[in-house]
Amino acid sequence: MKYLFLLFPFLCSYCFAQQTVERDRKLSPQVTEKYNVLKSDYTVLQGQYSAYFKKKLLAAGKYENNKRTGTWTFFDKQGAPCQRFNYDANSLLFETQPDTSIRVIYMVDDSLKNNPRFTRPIRIGGLYYGFLPYANLVRLPAMYQGLSNEESSATIEILVSPYGRLAEFKLRVRPYKAPYSDNDAIFNFNINLLDTDDKVFVPATLNKEPISVRMIIPCRFRGGDRIELL
């Protein structure tokens, strides 16, 4: 009976391990996800997850019952670590300096004066992987499809609340290198179509007080009705 008692937990753990199936899918033409799902329900992510830009690692972490758990590591398109975030503690553990080649603009409702101390909002996942779900949500109307990047430009514009939650998401299209204008084409998108994890930011602060911030992120047309991040 002693041997049967010791063997039973081992068999249970072995059977449980067989309940997941490895899958992969394209998150974008250049990004592939590899993940595990429950064998009984392919909609439930369970176990290790990774994403690759071409063959370079973009994200690595773990899911439990469709929720990100533990510490995730995110990488830039060159494969260098750019961020680590602990989802259990809701804590940013590490982040490199932002890529200055990507000209993200931060607009604050209050004027930055009196020697302000401003900290920007931080998208979990970094400037590339973190905003892929936003770019994937965009579908341009028929009259704007096939725009040339040499003649027109596009920017993702989002509003982040003082609590670090996405409050608004839109796309602005205007002539290339032209100043902002009331004649710009603006398309609003339903933020409820994004997963909860995709709407989380580390909040911005002004003089140590949480504030709302509007982020303007450059992107480009990918052909047809799609856009892509720089």
TORGU-288304 format. One record per residue (C-alpha): z negated, y, x negated; residue number from 1. Coordinates in pm, whole numbers, m for minus. Layout:
// residues N
Z, Y, X, NUM
...
// end
This chain:
// residues 230
0, 0, 0, 1
m70, 232, m290, 2
289, 204, m417, 3
432, 260, m71, 4
218, 571, m32, 5
349, 714, m360, 6
708, 625, m280, 7
714, 784, 65, 8
693, 1152, m50, 9
965, 1085, m307, 10
1197, 946, m45, 11
1127, 1240, 188, 12
1206, 1495, m84, 13
1524, 1305, m178, 14
1645, 1298, 182, 15
1568, 1666, 226, 16
1772, 1749, m84, 17
2073, 1578, 68, 18
2068, 1802, 374, 19
2274, 2079, 211, 20
2646, 2102, 139, 21
2811, 2322, m124, 22
3073, 2565, 5, 23
3283, 2850, m133, 24
3479, 3136, 18, 25
3657, 3455, m76, 26
3446, 3767, m28, 27
3747, 3972, m141, 28
4075, 3887, m320, 29
3891, 3911, m653, 30
3541, 3791, m554, 31
3446, 3431, m474, 32
3112, 3315, m335, 33
2962, 2971, m404, 34
2667, 2872, m185, 35
2490, 2592, m3, 36
2452, 2546, 373, 37
2260, 2301, 587, 38
2457, 1987, 649, 39
2350, 2005, 1012, 40
2455, 2370, 1054, 41
2714, 2530, 826, 42
2610, 2879, 943, 43
2267, 2853, 774, 44
2257, 2933, 402, 45
2004, 2722, 214, 46
1962, 2699, m163, 47
2141, 2850, m460, 48
2398, 3127, m422, 49
2635, 3289, m671, 50
2929, 3529, m656, 51
3201, 3582, m916, 52
3442, 3866, m991, 53
3735, 3660, m1112, 54
3534, 3431, m1343, 55
3249, 3671, m1423, 56
2912, 3637, m1248, 57
2835, 3917, m999, 58
2524, 3788, m819, 59
2284, 3495, m846, 60
1991, 3405, m624, 61
1858, 3175, m356, 62
1857, 3155, 23, 63
1599, 2996, 249, 64
1702, 2961, 611, 65
1963, 3240, 583, 66
1724, 3480, 410, 67
1737, 3592, 48, 68
1423, 3486, m135, 69
1273, 3530, m478, 70
1437, 3729, m755, 71
1810, 3794, m747, 72
2011, 3919, m1043, 73
2321, 4136, m998, 74
2593, 4210, m1252, 75
2869, 4467, m1299, 76
3238, 4371, m1305, 77
3219, 4315, m1680, 78
2947, 4052, m1632, 79
2655, 4256, m1769, 80
2323, 4247, m1574, 81
2279, 4572, m1384, 82
1994, 4501, m1142, 83
1717, 4258, m1051, 84
1546, 4265, m712, 85
1259, 4056, m574, 86
1314, 4002, m203, 87
972, 3844, m150, 88
794, 4152, m284, 89
1069, 4396, m171, 90
1063, 4535, m523, 91
1328, 4657, m767, 92
1238, 4498, m1100, 93
1514, 4633, m1320, 94
1822, 4856, m1310, 95
2054, 4989, m1578, 96
2182, 5345, m1580, 97
2458, 5393, m1320, 98
2821, 5365, m1428, 99
2930, 5725, m1490, 100
3297, 5628, m1459, 101
3241, 5585, m1084, 102
3185, 5937, m954, 103
2936, 5884, m673, 104
2818, 6208, m511, 105
2469, 6247, m362, 106
2425, 6518, m99, 107
2076, 6625, 4, 108
2008, 6814, 327, 109
1762, 7045, 154, 110
1885, 7267, m128, 111
1784, 7144, m473, 112
1581, 7434, m603, 113
1239, 7515, m747, 114
1287, 7270, m1034, 115
1339, 6966, m810, 116
1273, 6609, m917, 117
1534, 6399, m741, 118
1570, 6021, m746, 119
1884, 5876, m591, 120
1896, 5601, m328, 121
1970, 5262, m484, 122
2183, 5006, m308, 123
2052, 4655, m365, 124
2330, 4469, m544, 125
2463, 4763, m744, 126
2761, 4993, m699, 127
3015, 4712, m680, 128
2869, 4395, m529, 129
2625, 4594, m314, 130
2903, 4785, m137, 131
3155, 4501, m96, 132
3040, 4435, 265, 133
3113, 4801, 344, 134
3465, 4788, 203, 135
3529, 4457, 383, 136
3434, 4615, 715, 137
3707, 4881, 693, 138
4029, 4833, 888, 139
4264, 5132, 894, 140
4454, 5222, 1213, 141
4828, 5147, 1218, 142
4935, 5504, 1139, 143
4725, 5503, 818, 144
4827, 5162, 688, 145
5010, 5136, 358, 146
4895, 5473, 225, 147
4973, 5544, m140, 148
4688, 5602, m385, 149
4908, 5860, m558, 150
4936, 6070, m241, 151
4610, 6008, m53, 152
4248, 5934, m137, 153
3966, 5764, 49, 154
3589, 5784, 21, 155
3316, 5577, 181, 156
3047, 5810, 314, 157
2708, 5676, 415, 158
2380, 5828, 524, 159
2061, 5665, 394, 160
1739, 5737, 582, 161
1411, 5835, 411, 162
1298, 5475, 473, 163
1588, 5332, 273, 164
1792, 5214, 570, 165
2160, 5271, 639, 166
2190, 5527, 920, 167
2565, 5604, 922, 168
2885, 5467, 770, 169
3229, 5627, 778, 170
3553, 5651, 581, 171
3725, 5980, 496, 172
4097, 5996, 419, 173
4260, 6310, 280, 174
4548, 6419, 55, 175
4496, 6321, m309, 176
4274, 6567, m501, 177
4257, 6800, m200, 178
3923, 6966, m112, 179
3725, 6851, 188, 180
3871, 6984, 512, 181
3815, 6969, 887, 182
4162, 6816, 902, 183
4057, 6509, 705, 184
4087, 6180, 894, 185
3740, 6034, 953, 186
3672, 5681, 1080, 187
3323, 5576, 1191, 188
3212, 5214, 1170, 189
2946, 5019, 1357, 190
2663, 4956, 1109, 191
2531, 4675, 1329, 192
2825, 4465, 1209, 193
2657, 4452, 867, 194
2388, 4197, 784, 195
2031, 4327, 760, 196
2022, 4277, 382, 197
2339, 4485, 348, 198
2168, 4789, 500, 199
1872, 4805, 259, 200
1829, 5069, m13, 201
1553, 5183, m241, 202
1479, 5522, m78, 203
1565, 5852, m241, 204
1294, 6106, m317, 205
1275, 6481, m372, 206
962, 6593, m553, 207
818, 6244, m481, 208
876, 6276, m105, 209
1118, 6037, 71, 210
1433, 6211, 195, 211
1763, 6127, 360, 212
2071, 6137, 137, 213
2444, 6121, 203, 214
2637, 5916, m54, 215
3009, 5966, m116, 216
3169, 5668, m292, 217
3531, 5677, m414, 218
3759, 5386, m328, 219
4132, 5317, m304, 220
4385, 5166, m67, 221
4463, 4800, m118, 222
4776, 4777, 94, 223
4803, 4719, 464, 224
4486, 4822, 645, 225
4232, 4755, 368, 226
4048, 4946, 96, 227
3874, 4833, m221, 228
3599, 4967, m443, 229
3681, 5115, m784, 230
// end
